Amino acid sequence: MLTKVVGPIVAGAVLAGVGLFGLVSSQTAPPATNPASQEIITYGDR
């Protein structure tokens, strides 16, 4: 009886924790290239 209630709660908490960790780690990862190394204004050069 108790495992029918506690099991899904624990499974949901673990799944939510893994999803939250994945979301935070993907949002805080550094960019692949440095955006500051690119020119912003080109003054008409192509």
C-alpha positions in Angstrom: 0.0 0.0 0.0 2.7 2.5 1.0 4.8 1.7 -2.0 1.9 2.5 -4.3 2.0 6.0 -3.0 5.7 6.6 -2.3 7.0 4.9 -5.5 5.5 7.4 -8.0 6.4 10.3 -5.8 10.0 9.3 -5.7 10.1 8.4 -9.4 8.6 11.8 -10.3 11.0 13.7 -8.0 14.0 11.9 -9.6 12.7 12.6 -13.1 12.1 16.2 -12.3 15.5 16.6 -10.8 17.2 15.0 -13.9 15.2 17.3 -16.2 16.0 20.4 -14.2 19.7 19.5 -14.1 19.7 19.1 -17.9 17.9 22.3 -18.5 20.2 24.3 -16.2 23.3 22.8 -17.6 22.3 23.5 -21.2 21.4 27.1 -20.4 24.6 27.8 -18.5 27.0 26.1 -21.0 29.5 28.5 -22.7 28.8 29.3 -26.4 30.7 27.3 -29.1 32.2 30.5 -30.5 33.1 33.8 -28.9 30.5 36.4 -30.0 32.8 39.2 -29.1 35.4 38.2 -31.7 33.0 39.1 -34.6 32.7 42.6 -36.0 29.4 44.2 -35.2 29.5 47.2 -37.6 31.0 46.5 -41.0 30.5 50.0 -42.5 29.3 48.6 -45.8 32.0 46.0 -46.3 30.8 42.7 -47.5 
